[in-house]
């Protein structure tokens, strides 16, 4: 894994040493010698990770980190603080400033690269989500929202030491719902139940904590769940292995409650941010294929699915038929009762349309008061029955408007079955001709299309 890393230190010797170590592992390195310069370089270069020295004159690492995290253009960049300080107050202060992790001088290469790889993997996922969100129909909705953990979070703690589990639970946010378990199988089930954070004690001898972490990462239902592992300070191999398996963060025993709480909040904030990105992306994808007024598919989506069904039918697959429906005298409804009433009629019509369809049928608003239904696997006879069922449902009872008034509505429908090798434009044209035949014959009826011209 290669990436660009910004090294920030006011000591030139320290910069050269870290730069040489990182370049030996094929990382691209840029450097800064103070906090102000670090912020400028981060904005311009957009590195994938920042190794930030704490003890610097004028602007120390804490203030630099805080300013980086306050800036929307650099907020997403992971920051690892590099320090000779190893007191709990220093770590907690750094975490509260927005740091993602700590490295204590002298830096162990194995630990450093394990932590770097772990944070880079996470950033790669978030960058992909941010990119997709920025190009989706919902672009800009997530904006620069600061994520918090004020809402209730679900945290699962796995440890065979009841006293330790109790201490870990007491350090969690007061709003959190904490579930404690001593059985790995129960932990997996709890993690699948919409958990927001999993804390695993890897120091226990009663179960294989690393295997539990691996199972969480291999399960699609829990793959994105943050994992915070508790390890012994002298067990570097275990910690590195955990990070390589996808554990998000580690805490050394004896566990300091303040540090555990700060690291838990960091993971919860990060998960909430990722969840929001995924939610906005899903909404954007939904908007791209859905008509906002009726909730049906839109013209672009239905055209694509119709083309797929017709290609399948032409290659020996099941037949496909098409209904093209148009609400009769819809302009009169708008002119008489207003556009809000017209919108209500469109929504009510869509509901009646969906009620009479099979599970595999696809309905779409094709434009204005015109609707399309694609019926895979249906021949002409079955399509005509479905069309008549829709016509009867619409004409059978008046449509209720928002003010309580009722208005009679009817629909004309053209039906066509795709023929082998027929183009989509030809099928739509035949269905449209059948629809106009129904209109010309007096409306409120179904007409079947003739065969395509040879």
N, C-alpha and C positions, 0 to 999 in steps of 0.2 A: 504494500500500500504506500503510494507516494502522495505527498501533499506539500503545501507551502506553509512554513512555520515562521512566525515572527518571534525573535529572541530579543528581550528587553533587559538590559543591565547597564549600570553606569560604569562598571569595571570592564575595560577593554579585554583583559585576559579571560574573564568569565565568558564574554561574548564569543571570543575566538574558540574557546574550548567547546562550548555547546554547539557552535556552528560546525566545527569539525566532526563532532560525534553524530550530528544529524545528517550532515552531508555524506558521511560514511555509510549511512543507511538509505541513501538516495532521496532524502528529503530536500526540497528547495527551501533555502533559508533567506529571510530578510532580517535586518537588525535595526535596533534603535537604542539610544544610550540614556534616554530619560522619558518621563511620562508623557510630556507634551508631544515629543517626537513619536512616541509609540502610538498615540491617538491619531496623529496625522498619517503615519504609515499604514495603520490598520484601515483607516477610511479609504486610502488610495489603493492599497494592494489587496485588500480583502483576503487576508491569510485564512488558512483553515484552522489554525490553532495559535495561541499566543503563550509563550513561556515568559512569565513576568516576574522579575526580581522585586522583592518587597522593599528592601532597604535602599531607597534612592533619595538623593537630596531634592529639595524644592517640592516635588510631587511624588509621594511614595507609592508603592504598588497598590495599596488599598484604594487610594483616591483615583488612581489611574484605572483600576478595574471598575470602580463604581461609575466613572464617566464613560467607559467603554460600554457598560451594560445599560446606561441611560440613553445611549445614542442608537436610534433605530437602525442605522447603517452598520453598526458593529455588534449589536446586542446578541446576535446569533453565533458569534465566534467563541468557541470554548477558551477559557483562560485557566492556565495552570500556574499557580504562584510558586515561585522558587525562593526558598528562604532558609536561613540558618536558624531561625526561630522555631521552636517546637513546643510552645506552650499552648494549652487549650484555648486561651483567650485570643491568641494570634490566629489559630485556625478558624475559630468561630467568627472572628471579625472579618476574615477573608471570605468565608462562605456567605456572610451577610452582605458583603460588598458585591457578591455575584460570582466569585471564583468557583470553578467547576472542580478543582482538585488542588492538591499540594504536593510538592516535592521538597524534601529536606536535604540541604547540603550536608556533606558531600553527596552528590546525586549518584545513585546506583543505576547503571545503564539498563539493566534488565527490567527494573521497575519502571523507569522512565518510559521506555518504549512500549511496555504493556499498557500503561496509562494513556500514552499518546494514541496508540492504535485504537483503544477502546473509545476515546472521545472522538476520534476521526470517523469511526464507523457510525456513531450516533449523529454526528454532524452531516454525514453523507445522506442519511435517511431524512433528516429535517430539511436539508437543502433541496432534496427532491420534492418533498411535500410543499415547500415554499415556492419552488419553481412552478409546480403544477397549479397551485392555488393562484399564483400571479397571472397565469395564462387561462384561467377558467372563467366561466360566466359570472362567478361570484368574486372576481378579482377585487381586492381592496377591502373586503369585509373584515378580514382579520386584522388588517392594519397594523398598528403598533400597540395592540392591546397588551397591557401588563398582566401576566398570569398570576393568580394568587391561589391560596388553598383555603379561602374562606368557606367555600362549599364543603359539604361533608365528603371526606375521602375514606376509602376502604383499604385498610392496611392488614396484611397477613404476616404474622411473625412465626417463624419456625425455629424451635430450639428445644432440646431435651432437658434443659436446665430451667425449672419453673421459676426460680428466683431471678435468673437472668432475664427470662421472658417478661416477667413482671416489670423489671427495670426498663427494658426496651419499650414496653407498652406505655409506661408512665411518661416517657420522653416524647411521645407522639403529640401532634397538634390536638388541642382540646376538642375540635369539631370531628376528629377522625373516629371512624368505627374500626376498632382493632379486634382482629380475630387471632387468638393464640392457638397453636397446635404443636404437637410433638410427633406427629405422624406425617411423613412425606406425602403419602397418598391423599390425606386430607388437605394438605397444603395445595396440591395440584387442583383438587376440586374447588377449594376456596379461591384460588387464583383465577379460575375460569369464571367465577361468579362476579364479574365486573370489578375485580380488585384494581386498585390504583398503584400499589407498591407492595413488593414482597421483600421481607427482611429474613435472611437465612444465616443461621449461625453455623459457620463452617468448621468450628472448633470441636463440635460434638463427635463422639466416637460411635454413637448408636445408629447413625445413618450416614449415607454418602451424600453430603451436601452438594458437592460438585455435580453428581449425577442428577440431583433434583434440579439444579440450575440448568443443566443441559436439556432436561425434559421440558422445562418451562420454555426454553428458547426454541425447541423443535416443534412445539405445539402451536398451530396457527392461531388458536384462540388466545394464547398468552404470549405470543412472540414479542409483542410490543410492550409488555409489562416491565416496568423498571425493577431491577433487583439490586438490593443493597446487602452486601455480604460482610459478615463479621469474621475476622481472621486474627491469628496470633501475630504479634509484631515481628517475630523472628522467622515466620514461615513465609519467606518471600516466594518460594516455588508455588505454594498453594494460592497465594494472592495473584500471582501472574497467571496461573492456570485459570483462575476464576474470571479475570478480566478477558482472557482470550476466548472463554466460553460465552461471553456476552454479558457478564455481570456489569452493571452500570457504575457502581461505586463500592469501595470497601472501607471499613472502619476497624481499627485495631483494638484488641482487648488490652487492658481493661477499658471498657467502653465509657466514654464521657457522655453523659446525658445531653449536655448542651450541644456537643458536636454531632451526636446522632440525630438530634432534632433538626439542626441546621441542614445536615446532609439529606435528611428525609424531605424537608421542605423544598430543597433544590430539585430533587427527583420528582416530587409532586407537581411543582410549577412547570417543569419541563414536559411532563406527561400531559398536563392540561393544555399547554401550548400545542403540542403535537396533535392532541385530540381535536382541538379547534381547527387546526389546519385540515385534518382529515374530514371533519364535519363540513367545513366550507367547500372542500373539494367535492364531496359527495353531493352537496346542494348544487354546486356549479354544474356537475355532470347531469343532475336531474333537470336543471333548467335548460340544458342544451338539447334535451330530447322531449321536453314536456311543454304543453300549452298552459300558460299561467292561469288563464281564466277557468278552463274546464277540468284541468288535471289529466286530460288525455294526452297521448303522444302527439308530437307536432309533425308537420309535413315532412321535414327533413328525415326524421327517424323512420316514419312509416314507409317512405320511398325506399330507404335502404333495406328494410325488412321485406318489403314486397319484392324487390329485386332478388334477394336471396331465395325467397320461396319460389319465384318463377324460374330461377336457374335450376333449382332442385327438381321442379316438375318437368322441365325440358330434358333433364338427364335421367328420366325414368322414375323420378320420385313421385310422391303423392300429388294429386291435383291441388290447385289453389284457385279460389274465387274471390271476387271483390264486390263489395257493396259501396255505392256512392250515393249518399243521402243528402238532401237539401230541405231545410225547413221552409214550408210554404208561407208566402206572404210575410216573411220576416221583417221586411222594411216597414210594413204597415204596423207591426207590433212595436217597433222602435218609435215610429212617428206618433202613434196613438198613446202609448203608455210610457215612453221615455227609454233612454238607453240602459238605465239601471234595470228596468223590467226586461229589456232584451237580453242583458247579461244573465239575469236569473233564469230566463227561458233556456239559454244555451247550457247553463249548468244543470238544470233539471233534465233537459234532453240527454245530456251526456250520461247522467245517472241512469236513465231508463235504457239507454243504449247498452251500457255495460251489464245491466241486469239480465239481458236476454242473450248474452254471448257465451260461448264455450271458453274454457280456461285458456286454450291455445290461440283464440282469436285476438287480433290486435286492432284497437280502435284509435282513431286520430281525428283531431280537428284539422281539416285540410285547408281551411281559409274561410273567414266570415261565418256564415251559417251552413257551410258545407262540411260533411264528415265522411270519412273513409273507414271501412272495416276490411281487413285482410283476413281471409279464412283458409289457413293451410289445411290440406287434407279434405277439403269440401268440394264436391262437384256442384253443378248448376242447381240440381234439385234441392240439395241441402241448403245452398245459399239463398234460394228463393224462399224457402220455409223460414229461415232466419230473418230475411228482409220483411216478410209479411208479419212475423211476430213483432218486429220493431215498429212497423207501421201501425199495427193494432194497439200496441202499448202507448204510443204517442197520442193517437186519436181517441183512445178509450176513456180518458179523463182529462179535464182541463188542467192547465198549469197554474199553480198558485204563485202570485207575485208577492213581493216583499210587504206591501201594504194590505194584504189579505184579499185583494181582488183576484179573480180567476179569468183566464183567457184560454179559449180553445186553440189548439195547435195541431197541425197535421204535417206530414212529411212525405215527400216523393223520393223513390229509391230506384236506382238503376243497378242491375246485377249483371256481372260478366264473369265467365270462367276463362282463365288463361289457357291459351293453346300452345302446343309444343313449338318452341323456337320463337314465340311472339315477343316483341319488344314491350317494355313497360309502358311507353307512350301509346302504343296501339291498344293495350288493355284498358288504360285509363280513358282513351278516346271512345272506345266502345261502351264502357260503363257510363260515360258522360252523355253519349247519344241516347242510351236507354233511359237515363234520368230525364233528359229533355222530352223524350217521348211520353214519360209519365206526367210531366208538367203539362204538355200539350193535350193530353187525354183527360185533363180535368183535375190533376193533382191528387194527393192522398191515395197513391197507389204504387204498385211495384211493377216494373217492366224489365224483362230479360233482354240482354243484348244478343244480336245475331253474331254469327261466326266472323272472324277476321277475314278480310279479302285475301285471296290466294296470291 
